[in-house]
């Protein structure tokens, strides 16, 4: 039995498997992107600055603006859960090379859908999708686990933060900090939950009322099990596919409205 498995020997009334956590993250991410695409870029015409500036001044769009903010706030729950799942995958995978390769492939595949959704273009270097953040974090965790000297581990951590900032991946160095925290607190469930709640709160306090901290409640009830049904392919395919679908809906609506 791995050391991490001892965290989950004690049963609690409320339990969530890894698949259930990923499902929660997937749903909240979808809500977030519905707000971004269908409401902001669709209803409020976010891809066109002139139309957007006009739309947000109208009283008729007030409800849509509130709904947009609601979607984005709820969407903050998804990243910390996915970040936690990446660490769990790193700790439990039987083939780290293949795991990293899958994440790298997903990052590459997802870049065009992400650029279409956020920038309305096939290619942009101004902002990279969040899977790149996970890939950088996996390389960081590999280095930290390989080199046991604290000074070298800290240097690897700082390097990962710098790379995340320079490459402009989603959540940047803040995402790297949270993932590193999940790793180092992997054997203390309570401290992991409290600390991640604080970090997630600070990450989202500026624009989203610190709502990302809610994710720590779900993570706290993780039972250390993957789940009955293997939904790995669904979770991998959902990210690029749902972005393409949402972009397609907005694009078609623009075409129909002339």
C-alpha positions as CSV (number, residue, x, y, z in Angstrom):
1,X,0.0,0.0,0.0
2,X,1.3,3.5,-0.9
3,X,1.7,6.0,1.9
4,X,-0.9,8.2,0.3
5,X,-3.5,5.4,0.6
6,X,-3.5,5.7,4.4
7,X,-5.2,9.0,4.1
8,X,-8.3,7.3,2.9
9,X,-8.6,4.2,5.1
10,X,-11.0,6.0,7.5
11,X,-14.4,6.1,5.9
12,X,-16.7,9.1,6.0
13,X,-20.3,9.6,5.3
14,X,-19.7,11.7,2.3
15,X,-17.3,10.4,-0.3
16,X,-16.3,11.4,-3.8
17,X,-14.3,9.3,-6.2
18,X,-11.7,10.7,-8.6
19,X,-14.2,10.4,-11.5
20,X,-16.8,12.3,-9.5
21,X,-14.4,15.1,-8.7
22,X,-13.5,15.3,-12.4
23,X,-17.2,15.4,-13.3
24,X,-17.8,18.3,-10.9
25,X,-14.8,20.1,-12.5
26,X,-16.0,19.3,-16.0
27,X,-19.5,20.7,-15.3
28,X,-18.3,23.9,-13.6
29,X,-15.8,24.4,-16.4
30,X,-18.7,24.1,-18.9
31,X,-20.7,26.6,-17.0
32,X,-17.8,29.0,-17.0
33,X,-17.3,28.6,-20.8
34,X,-21.0,29.0,-21.5
35,X,-20.7,32.3,-19.8
36,X,-17.6,33.3,-21.8
37,X,-18.9,32.1,-25.2
38,X,-22.6,32.1,-25.3
39,X,-23.3,35.1,-23.1
40,X,-20.2,37.4,-23.4
41,X,-19.1,36.6,-26.9
42,X,-22.5,35.6,-28.2
43,X,-25.3,37.6,-26.5
44,X,-23.1,40.6,-25.6
45,X,-20.9,40.3,-28.7
46,X,-17.5,40.2,-26.9
47,X,-15.6,39.5,-30.1
48,X,-16.6,42.9,-31.4
49,X,-15.4,45.6,-29.0
50,X,-17.8,48.3,-30.5
51,X,-20.9,46.1,-30.2
52,X,-19.8,44.9,-26.8
53,X,-19.3,48.5,-25.5
54,X,-22.8,49.3,-26.8
55,X,-24.4,46.2,-25.5
56,X,-23.2,46.5,-21.8
57,X,-24.7,50.0,-21.6
58,X,-28.2,48.8,-22.2
59,X,-30.6,48.1,-19.4
60,X,-31.9,45.2,-21.4
61,X,-28.6,43.4,-21.0
62,X,-28.4,43.7,-17.2
63,X,-29.7,40.2,-16.6
64,X,-27.3,38.8,-19.1
65,X,-24.4,40.6,-17.4
66,X,-25.4,39.1,-14.1
67,X,-25.8,35.7,-15.6
68,X,-22.4,36.0,-17.2
69,X,-20.8,36.9,-13.8
70,X,-22.6,34.0,-12.2
71,X,-21.2,31.5,-14.8
72,X,-17.6,32.8,-14.4
73,X,-17.8,32.7,-10.6
74,X,-19.0,29.1,-10.5
75,X,-16.4,28.2,-13.1
76,X,-13.6,29.1,-10.6
77,X,-14.3,25.8,-8.9
78,X,-13.0,23.7,-11.7
79,X,-9.3,24.6,-11.8
80,X,-8.3,23.6,-8.3
81,X,-10.1,20.3,-8.7
82,X,-8.3,19.6,-11.9
83,X,-5.1,20.6,-10.4
84,X,-5.6,18.2,-7.6
85,X,-6.5,15.4,-10.1
86,X,-3.2,16.1,-11.9
87,X,-1.3,15.5,-8.7
88,X,-3.3,12.3,-8.0
89,X,-2.6,11.1,-11.5
90,X,1.1,11.8,-11.1
91,X,1.2,9.9,-7.8
92,X,-0.7,6.9,-9.0
93,X,0.2,6.4,-12.6
94,X,2.0,3.2,-13.6
95,X,3.7,4.9,-16.5
96,X,4.7,8.5,-15.9
97,X,6.2,9.0,-19.4
98,X,2.9,8.0,-21.1
99,X,0.9,10.1,-18.7
100,X,3.0,13.2,-19.5
101,X,2.8,12.4,-23.2
102,X,-1.1,12.2,-23.0
103,X,-1.2,15.6,-21.3
104,X,1.2,17.1,-23.9
105,X,-0.8,15.7,-26.8
106,X,-4.0,17.1,-25.2
107,X,-2.4,20.5,-24.7
108,X,-1.4,20.6,-28.4
109,X,-4.8,19.4,-29.6
110,X,-6.6,21.9,-27.4
111,X,-4.7,25.0,-28.5
112,X,-6.7,25.8,-31.6
113,X,-10.1,25.3,-29.9
114,X,-8.9,27.5,-27.0
115,X,-7.7,30.2,-29.3
116,X,-10.9,30.2,-31.2
117,X,-12.9,30.4,-28.0
118,X,-10.9,33.1,-26.4
119,X,-9.4,35.1,-29.3
120,X,-11.6,34.2,-32.3
121,X,-8.5,33.1,-34.2
122,X,-6.8,29.8,-35.1
123,X,-3.5,30.8,-33.5
124,X,-2.4,33.2,-30.8
125,X,0.6,33.2,-28.4
126,X,-0.9,35.8,-26.1
127,X,-2.6,33.2,-23.9
128,X,-2.2,29.4,-23.8
129,X,-4.7,26.8,-22.7
130,X,-4.6,25.4,-19.1
131,X,-3.4,21.9,-20.2
132,X,0.0,23.5,-20.8
133,X,-0.1,24.5,-17.1
134,X,-0.6,20.9,-16.1
135,X,2.2,19.7,-18.4
136,X,4.7,22.2,-16.9
137,X,3.5,21.1,-13.5
138,X,4.1,17.4,-14.3
139,X,7.6,18.2,-15.4
140,X,8.1,20.1,-12.2
141,X,6.8,17.3,-10.0
142,X,9.0,14.8,-11.8
143,X,12.0,16.9,-11.1
144,X,11.0,17.5,-7.5
145,X,10.5,13.7,-6.9
146,X,13.8,12.9,-8.7
147,X,16.0,15.4,-6.7
148,X,15.6,15.0,-3.0
149,X,17.7,18.1,-2.0
150,X,15.3,20.9,-0.8
151,X,17.4,23.7,-2.5
152,X,17.2,21.9,-5.9
153,X,13.5,21.2,-5.4
154,X,12.9,24.9,-4.7
155,X,14.9,25.9,-7.8
156,X,12.8,23.5,-9.9
157,X,9.6,25.0,-8.4
158,X,10.8,28.6,-9.2
159,X,11.8,27.6,-12.7
160,X,8.3,26.1,-13.3
161,X,6.7,29.4,-12.1
162,X,8.9,31.4,-14.4
163,X,8.2,29.2,-17.4
164,X,4.4,29.4,-16.7
165,X,4.6,33.1,-16.6
166,X,6.8,33.6,-19.7
167,X,4.7,31.2,-21.8
168,X,1.4,32.9,-20.6
169,X,-0.3,29.6,-19.8
170,X,-3.7,29.8,-18.1
171,X,-3.5,30.5,-14.4
172,X,0.3,31.1,-14.8
173,X,2.5,30.8,-11.8
174,X,-0.5,30.8,-9.4
175,X,-1.6,27.4,-10.9
176,X,1.9,26.0,-10.4
177,X,1.9,27.2,-6.8
178,X,-1.4,25.4,-6.1
179,X,-0.3,22.2,-7.8
180,X,3.0,22.2,-5.9
181,X,1.1,22.7,-2.6
182,X,-1.2,19.7,-3.4
183,X,1.9,17.6,-3.9
184,X,3.8,18.6,-0.8
185,X,0.7,18.3,1.4
186,X,-0.3,15.0,-0.1
187,X,0.0,13.1,3.2
188,X,-1.9,15.6,5.4
189,X,-5.6,15.7,4.3
190,X,-6.7,18.5,6.6
191,X,-3.8,20.8,6.0
192,X,-4.1,20.1,2.3
193,X,-7.8,21.2,2.3
194,X,-7.3,24.3,4.5
195,X,-4.2,25.5,2.6
196,X,-5.6,24.9,-0.8
197,X,-8.8,26.8,0.2
198,X,-6.7,29.8,1.2
199,X,-4.6,29.7,-2.1
200,X,-7.7,29.2,-4.2
201,X,-9.4,32.0,-2.4
202,X,-6.5,34.4,-3.1
203,X,-6.3,33.3,-6.7
204,X,-9.9,34.2,-7.3
205,X,-10.7,37.1,-4.9
206,X,-10.0,39.9,-7.3
207,X,-12.7,39.2,-9.9
208,X,-14.6,36.2,-8.6
209,X,-15.1,36.8,-4.8
210,X,-12.7,34.0,-3.9
211,X,-15.2,31.4,-5.0
212,X,-12.5,29.0,-6.1
213,X,-12.1,28.1,-2.4
214,X,-15.3,26.1,-2.6
215,X,-13.4,23.5,-4.6
216,X,-11.6,22.5,-1.4
217,X,-14.8,21.1,0.1
218,X,-15.2,18.6,-2.7
219,X,-11.5,17.7,-2.6
220,X,-11.7,17.1,1.1
221,X,-14.2,14.3,0.6
222,X,-12.1,12.5,-2.0
223,X,-12.0,8.8,-1.0
224,X,-8.8,7.8,-2.8
225,X,-10.7,5.7,-5.4
226,X,-10.8,6.1,-9.1
227,X,-14.5,5.2,-9.5
228,X,-16.4,2.2,-10.9
229,X,-16.5,3.3,-14.5
230,X,-13.4,4.2,-16.5
231,X,-14.2,7.6,-18.0
232,X,-10.6,8.6,-18.8
233,X,-11.2,9.2,-22.5
234,X,-14.3,11.3,-21.9
235,X,-12.4,13.6,-19.6
236,X,-9.6,14.0,-22.1
237,X,-11.8,14.6,-25.1
238,X,-14.3,16.9,-23.4
239,X,-11.9,19.8,-23.0
240,X,-11.2,20.5,-26.7
241,X,-14.6,19.2,-28.0
242,X,-16.8,21.4,-25.8
243,X,-14.8,24.6,-26.8
244,X,-15.3,23.8,-30.5
245,X,-19.0,23.2,-30.0
246,X,-19.5,26.5,-28.1
247,X,-17.5,28.4,-30.7
248,X,-19.5,26.8,-33.4
249,X,-22.8,27.9,-31.8
250,X,-21.6,31.5,-31.5
251,X,-20.1,31.5,-35.1
252,X,-23.4,30.1,-36.6
253,X,-25.4,32.7,-34.6
254,X,-23.2,35.5,-36.0
255,X,-23.7,34.2,-39.5
256,X,-27.5,33.9,-39.1
257,X,-27.7,37.4,-37.7
258,X,-25.7,38.8,-40.6
